[in-house]
Amino acid sequence: MPGRGIAYTPLVALISAPEGSIVRRTLLALVAPKRLLPILCVSLPLLYAQRGYSRHPDALWVGVGMCLTFVLVAPVSYRVLFPEGLDLGHGAIRLILYAAIGAGAVLTAGLYLPHLMGIEQTFLTARSSLPIDIALFLVGGWGLGRDIGLEDSLQRERKRTAALEREAEQAQLLALKAHLDPHFLFNTLNAIAEWCREDGATAERAVLELSGLLREVLAGVKDKTWPLERELALCKTLLSLHQIRDPKMFTLQWDVDEKASSVPVPPMLLFPLVENAIKHGPAKGHRGIVRIFVELRGDRVHVSVENPGAFGGPRDGSHGLPTAEKRIALAYDGGASLDVHSARARTEISLDLPAAGPRLAA
């Protein structure tokens, strides 16, 4: 039938529009069930009346052509002319153009199409029906176009809000990346001052290790990711500084799979966990083994930090675990996990990370 070809050609042209264009977004929104069902609820009774009150057997295809013309042209033309909604602040020229498009589309489908098919006047193409058809075109296009525009605006605002929240989170985490327990710093500096008088070699070693640690912390603030071996080296320096201050404070068990050394991780991800393990374990008088365990398991990396002393639950004002949880959620977008459990007077923090690295920069 000729009527089918006339309706199909603009459909192909519109759907092949560049992805992300307002035309494509509008057409995709129209096939959503919440809009397609109301469109069918209006179109099907009109087509039934067109078939029942028209004499020509092909009158139905004229109705189909008119309905398709409405669906493809009315909301799209409204969205193109009024992308930010109906606004007469710049004059009524766009409104006049919209009305002209509506009248042209209806008259073309209602007069030219039947003439092309050799069909006499039908229910929808009668001269008394055409003004109603035009009104339905304009009002329906306005309603659908406005609904799609409002949904588009809502989605943009949600994305904008999510982006702002992410930026705020990143700004907060950027500051927290540089977190270093001030008590540890002050105590180490005081110890270095004493070693300068009593043990110059130890003081020199402590100064070099502390300066190296601070240099890496500052570098980590700028980097989005770095190799796991670099993160572990930073943690090892922290543990070494604690042992310089008190060699009997704890025994370090370092069990690291070298195959995991190149895995990219967000900088300063493990550092606060190791810092917390010392602060709430050996520094609280729980002497024993501090164990750092890393293993590459297929496409996942398992990391655990163990310390003596039972886990007492999250504490008010604590930054270590909450910061790590936020960073994992932000960087891996649900693709990683952190677990804390306590058994036999020991605490273990376990991380399960993808070996491919973070999905997003934390």
C-alpha positions, -999 to +999 in steps of 0.1 A: +000+000+000+014+035-008+003+048+026+027+025+043+057+037+023+049+074+031+048+067+069+080+044+068+103+069+050+103+096+077+106+069+104+138+056+090+152+091+085+143+101+121+156+070+138+189+073+119+195+107+134+227+112+154+226+094+187+218+118+215+199+142+193+166+156+205+148+138+176+162+104+186+156+110+223+120+120+216+113+089+194+128+066+220+107+082+247+076+077+226+080+039+225+082+037+263+052+018+276+040+047+297+035+067+264+029+040+239-001+026+257-019+060+259-011+066+222-026+032+213-056+039+235-064+070+214-053+057+180-071+023+180-106+037+186-099+064+159-088+036+135-119+016+144-142+045+136-122+053+104-128+017+092-164+016+103-176+050+091-157+050+058-168+033+026-135+026+010-118-007+022-084+010+022-096+039+044-080+021+074-045+027+059-053+064+055-060+064+093-028+045+100-009+070+079-025+100+098-018+084+132+018+076+123+023+112+110+010+125+143+033+103+164+064+110+143+059+147+137+038+163+165+059+156+196+092+159+176+083+193+161+072+205+195+105+194+211+126+209+184+108+242+185+105+244+223+134+224+237+131+242+270+094+242+271+067+266+257+081+301+260+067+331+242+093+355+256+109+358+221+076+363+203+050+339+189+069+330+158+077+295+170+041+289+181+029+300+146+055+277+130+043+248+152+007+255+142+018+256+105+036+223+108+005+207+124-019+220+098+005+210+070+011+175+083-026+169+089-037+183+055-009+164+037-019+131+054-056+138+052-059+152+017-029+142-003-026+107+009-062+097+000-059+114-033-027+095-040-044+062-031-076+071-051-097+071-020-128+093-016-136+112+016-133+092+048-143+096+084-110+113+095-105+132+062-139+148+059-137+186+058-156+188+091-131+164+107-098+181+096-100+210+121-105+185+148-075+165+135-054+196+135-065+204+171-057+168+182-023+171+165-014+204+182-027+195+217-014+159+216+020+170+203+022+197+231+012+171+258+036+144+247+065+168+239+061+186+272+060+153+291+092+141+273+109+175+279+101+175+316+114+139+319+146+150+300+150+179+323+145+157+354+171+132+341+196+161+334+191+175+369+195+141+385+228+136+365+239+171+375+231+164+411+249+131+410+279+148+394+279+175+421+277+149+448+306+130+432+326+162+430+319+170+466+328+134+476+360+136+456+369+169+472+363+154+507+382+123+498+411+143+484+415+160+518+412+126+535+438+110+513+464+132+530+451+121+564+479+110+587+474+104+624+488+136+640+496+118+672+518+094+653+535+123+636+541+143+668+553+112+687+577+103+658+591+138+657+596+139+694+613+105+693+636+118+665+645+148+687+655+124+715+674+101+691+693+131+678+709+134+713+712+096+720+713+077+687+722+097+656+720+067+632+685+059+643+674+095+641+688+097+606+670+066+595+637+078+610+640+112+593+647+096+559+618+072+563+594+099+576+603+122+547+598+094+522+564+086+537+553+122+536+566+126+500+545+095+490+514+108+508+516+141+489+521+123+456+491+101+463+469+131+466+476+140+430+475+106+414+442+089+405+457+054+407+490+038+414+504+002+415+495-019+446+532-023+453+536+014+458+507+014+482+522-015+501+556+002+502+540+032+518+523+009+544+556-009+551+573+025+557+546+034+582+550+000+600+588+005+600+585+039+616+564+024+644+590-004+649+618+022+651+600+039+679+592+006+697+609-025+682+588-048+705+555-032+697+545-059+672+558-086+649+552-080+612+541-109+590+544-098+554+527-123+530+523-105+497+518-122+463+542-105+439+519-112+410+495-086+424+521-059+426+511-041+394+473-041+401+462-004+400+445+009+432+434+043+444+463+059+463+460+058+501+434+031+501+452+006+524+472+032+543+445+043+567+435+006+573+471-003+583+473+029+604+441+019+622+454-016+627+484-002+647+464+025+665+437+001+678+459-029+682+496-027+693+493+010+703+465+001+727+487-025+743+476-056+722+510-070+714+513-097+688+515-103+651+504-077+625+498-095+593+495-080+558+482-106+533+478-100+495+468-127+470+459-126+433+429-149+427+421-149+390+407-115+381+403-105+418+428-094+444+423-104+481+439-081+507+436-085+545+451-065+573+451-083+607+460-070+641+459-082+677+429-069+697+392-075+692+372-052+670+350-030+691+327-017+663+328+017+646+337+046+668+323+081+667+346+104+648+365+075+632+379+082+597+397+051+587+370+026+579+343+051+568+368+067+545+379+033+530+342+023+525+334+056+508+364+054+485+357+018+476+321+026+467+331+056+448+361+041+429+348+006+421+311+014+417+299-017+436+326-039+421+346-043+453+339-050+490+353-044+524+346-066+554+356-063+591+354-092+615+369-102+648+378-137+661+401-150+688+410-115+701+421-104+666+407-081+640+408-086+603+399-062+576+394-079+542+392-063+508+381-079+476+391-058+446+390-063+408+425-068+394+415-045+365+416-016+388+390+011+398+361+018+374+361+055+384+389+077+397+385+082+434 
